Structures are given as C-alpha cells and as structure tokens.
Amino acid sequence: MDDATSTVPAPAPAATGDDGGTGAGRGAAPAPSRRGERRRTTKESDVLVVVELDGSGQTEIATGLPFFDHMLSQLGRHGGLDLVVRTTGDLDVDAHHSVEDTGITLGEAFAAALGDKAGVRRFASVSVPLDESLVDVALDLSGRPFLRYDVPLPPDASPLGVPGFEPQLAEEFWRAFVTSAGVTLHVGLRYGRNTHHVLEASFKAVARALRDALRVEGSTIPSTKGVL
C-alpha cells in the first residue's frame, strides 16, 4: 500500500528555449494554473486545503486521523493532484467534524481550481480492485452535486487507526466534497470483506476517475448549455 504522506516540492521552473519562451514556440502562452486554496474555520475545526489539479501526486496531509491521512494521500497520488491538507478539529468529541469539514474545504478548493471547466473530459468511470475488494466509480463534473454511495459495511465495523476513523465517515466525506465541488459521484462496492481494503479501493477509484475527467482535451465547455 502507498505511503501515507509525502512533501509537496517547490514547482520546477518551466523549460525555456533560446528565445526565452516556454519551449512551446515563440509567443506561446503558458497554460493557466489550475490551483485552488481555501481555508475554513469554525468552532469545531480549522481546515486549510491547497490543490493543484495538474500535479504529480505529491501530498502533505495532516488531519490528526492517520487512516484518513492515508486515504487522502491515495486521492492525491492516484488522482495526479498535488494536495496539501491541514486539519485541526475537536477529535476529543469525535472525528465527524474534522472529516466533514475537510470534505467541504477540499470541494471548495477543487471547484476554484477547476474554474469554468473549459476543455475537460467531464465524464469518467473506473473499476479498481484491492485484493478481494472491487469498487466501481462513475462521475460527472456537472456542477450538480449528487452522491450515490452504495458501500455496505458491517454496522459494527471497527474504527481504523488511532485516533479511530469510523468507516461510515467515508460517506460523510464524499457527500461534503461533492456538495462543495459540484460533482455527481456514484460509488459502488461490487464485493469485498476487509474494511480497510474496501475504503482504500473506493478512494483510489474516485482518484482515478477524477484524473480522467479532469484531463483537458479541447478548449470548449463540454455542455450544450455552454456552462457547467
């Protein structure tokens, strides 16, 4: 399994040609950065998120919940996102506020980075295995928040990590994320038994689908309405 965290490096300078340009030819304009940063502070949590959509999968994650850190690192690594998440929350109450507020803030930063969505593929679907588990994901960068989360787990599934991440909090995270990001997301467990494997496969599957849907393959907004 992947390492839980790593450090976001400083961006490398763009390659230049003899004319001092970007190497794409004289007069070529660099592609705009798809980067978003948001901070959310409440009486229950303080969350900072920085996301670069066209990254290399480098992450710097610290939420106070080691298992959640591990899952967010999967999202960055397999989504090709450079991702910084720093969350301080009332874990003495429980993990719910920290997880939900992290999802809200990540969704807001993601939407800011995505902008008007010109040229993106928009739709994506994928099936991702992890040992005995298999998770299907389909998503649409539609601007319309919707979550279908069909990932049945035993009601007495034990929290993961210390402090514990209760498995049902994954659904709360995705609901918060899609609501803030404006994403339609379907996550379905085809089969699986190990709770860790099921949740990790689901985060990896969403990551791979996002990576595909975010790919720029044109210049127009992918909607007959002209807006998403």
N, C-alpha and C positions, 0 to 999 in steps of 0.2 A: 504494500500500500504506500501511497505517497507520503512524503514528509509533511508535517502539519503546517509549518511556516517557513518562509524564507524572506529575504530582504529585497525591497524594490530598489534596483540600481538607478543611478542617475542616467537620463537618456543620453545615448551616444550622439555626437554631432553628425549632422547629415553629410553624406559624401558629396564632395564638390569636384567639378571638372576644372579645366584650365580657365574657363570664363568666370569662375567663382559661383556658378549656378549649383543646382542640386544634383547634377548628373543626369537629369531627365531631358536635357537640351536647353539651349538658351531661351530665356523668357518663360520657362515652365514654372508655374506656381506650385509651391508645396501643398500637399493635401492638408485640409484643416484638421486640427487635432480633435479627436472625439474623446474628450476628457470631461468628467464631471466631479464636482466636490460638493458635499453637503454636510452640515452639522445639525444635529437635533438634540436639544437639551430640554429635559423635563425634570420633574421632581423625582422621577423613577430611574432615569438613565441619562447618560451623556454619550452620544454616538458621533463619530467622525468617519466619513467614508470618502475615499478618493478612488475613482475608477478610470482607467484608460482602456477603451474598447479595442484599440489596435496595439495591444501589448504583446508580451511574450510569456505570460502566465506566471509572472513573479508576484508574490504575495507577502504582505506583512499584516498578520492578523492577531489581535489580542482582545478577546471578549470576556475573559475570566472563566470561560467554559471550554476546556481543552477539546472535547469532542466537537463542539460547534466550530471552534477554530479549524479543526481538521476538515470539516465539511466545507467551510468557506474557502479553504485552501484548494479543495477539489474544484470548486466553482471557478476560481481564478485560473488554476493550472490548466484544466481541460477546456475552459472557455476562451483561452488565449487572452485573458484580461490581466492587466497589471492592477492589483487591488490592495488597497490599504483599508483596514477596518480597525478602529479602536473604540471599544465599548466599555464603559463603566456603568454598572447597574446595581440595583438593590438585590443582589443574589442572596442576601440574608432572608428576604421574603420568599422568592423562588426565581427561576430563570426566565419566566414568561415575559416580563417587561423587557429584559435585555434582548431576548431573541426577536420579539415582535418589533421593537424599536429599531433594531439593526436592519430588519427587513424593510421597514418603512424608509429608512435613510438610504439604504442601498438602492431601493427602487427610485427614489428621487434623484440620486446621483446618476444612475443609469439613464433615466429619461433625459436629464440635462446633457449627458454625453452624446446621446443618440440624436438629439436635435430634431430636424424635420423628417428624418429617415429617407432622404433622397438617395436613391440608388441601391438600397439594401434589398437582400433577397426576400426578407419579411417572414416567410414560412419555413419551418423546418420540423423534421421528425427523426427519431432515432430510437433504437433499442440497445440497451447497454447491459451486459452481464457482469456480475461479480460472483465468481464461484457458483453456488447453487441458485443465486438470485438473478432475475431478469426483470428490468424495468423499461417500460415504453413511455416516451415523451413526445408530445406534439405541441408546437407553439406558434403563435402569430403575433408579430409586433404591431398589433392592430390599433392601439390606442384605446381599446375597450378592455378593462380589467375583468378577467374571469378565471376562476380556478376550479378545475375538476381534479380532485386528489383522491384516487382510489388505491390506497396503500394500506390494506388491512394488516394490523399488527395485534398480537395478543394484548388484551387490556391490562395485563399485569406485567408487561414488558419492563424490564429493569432500566433505570436511568443509566446512561453511558458516560463514563468519565467521572472525575471528581474535581469540582462540584458536578453534580449529575445533570445531564441533558436528557429530559424526558422525551421519549421518541415521538409523542404526539405533537411536540413543539415544532417539528419539521413542517407540518401542515400550516401552523400559525405563521411561520417564517415565510413560506411561499405565498400565503394569502396577503400578507403585508407587502411583500415585494411586488406582486402583480398589480395590486391596487395602486401603488405609488408609481410604478413603471408604465402602466397602461399596456399590459401584456395579457394575452389569452394563453393559458397554460393548462395542459392536460397531462397528468402524471398517473400512470397505472402500473401496479405490480402484477406481472404475469404469474410469477411464482417465486418463492423464496422463504427461508425459515430463519436465518440468522439476522437479528435486528440490525446489527452493525452493517452487514453486507447489503441489506435492503436499502437502508438510508444512504449509504455511500453510493450505491448504484444509482439512486434517484438523483443525487446531487451531480454526479458525473454525467448522467443522461441530460439533465437540464443544461449543464455547461456545454456539452457537445452540440445540442440543438441551438443554443444561443450563438455559439461560434459560427454555425452555418447560416442562421437567419441574419446575423449582423454583417455578413460578407457583402461588400459593395461590388455590384456587377453592372451598374448603369449610372445614370445621373438624374432620373426622374423619380418621383414619388410613386411607389408601387400600389396605386389605387386609382380606380376610375373616378373617384370623387376628387382626386387631386390633393388630398390631405389625409393624414393618418393621426 
